[in-house]
Amino acid sequence: MALVHDSCICLFKTEYSETSQVLSLFSRTHGIVRVLAKGAHRRTKAGASRFDGGVDLLELGDAVFTHDPQKELALLTEWHLAEGRLGLRQNLRAIYLGLYGAELIEKLIQQHDPHPQLFDQFRALLPQLESARREEVFLAFELELLRETGYLPEFSACVSCGSVAGDWSRAWFSPARGGILCQNCEAAYPDRVELHPRLLGLVRMILSLPRTEGPPPRLPRLSRHQTDPLNRMLADQVEHTLGRPLRLRRYIV
């Protein structure tokens, strides 16, 4: 079976035995691949290892693995660490946001479906989470992920009557309808939650920024007081669409 070489970020891992791991990798040109790393923790007498002693979450590595889209589990033959995430692990909020981003990627992207631009954005996001800008850069990545995968809610007009969101004094969001509601329509949807017009304007502003390989330029500084309601709203949308809960949601909002 042919071997391929790709840059990968580890999204999920399970210790398969004392020496092996089962990994979910987000690769740049092959999408999400699930691999078995036999002997990942095993070292030779000389101390060398094909896997640098094992693969950890959110690490970036140069990977060599078998590639057969017809098979559920590929075989990882080599892993060379390119970027560790020691700084990320020094802040609890930062590591939670990174792992939540990894869960969203794994849930929303199909296996073997490549998204190279999204890979570059996630790679650029991780070191940014170590900084004081973590809230705004994560929100921008989350919105871009939903847009790239087709899960982005409608924020430009009421999903019931179609009225354009202009200078609304009040707005609501419905996970079931997948978008915002105006004051004339909100009463018909029991699942709606009120969304402050300033937060709606913030989302629309971020979505209007140029799409780049990293965080968009000129992002405003945001606090959790602003991002928590938006992260909760987007999590409601994802959970309703997928029909199952997100594991790390409770650590984010």
RACOR-V775678 format. One record per helix or strand of 2 or more residues. SS is the DSSP state (H for helix, E for strand). FROM is the first residue (numbers start at 0). TO is the last residue. Records with the same first field share a line. If there is no record, write none. Layout:
SS->FROM-TO, FROM-TO
This chain:
E->2-14, 20-26, 30-36, 59-65, 73-82, 170-173, 178-180, 192-194
H->87-89, 91-107, 115-127, 133-148, 185-187, 196-207, 223-241, 248-251
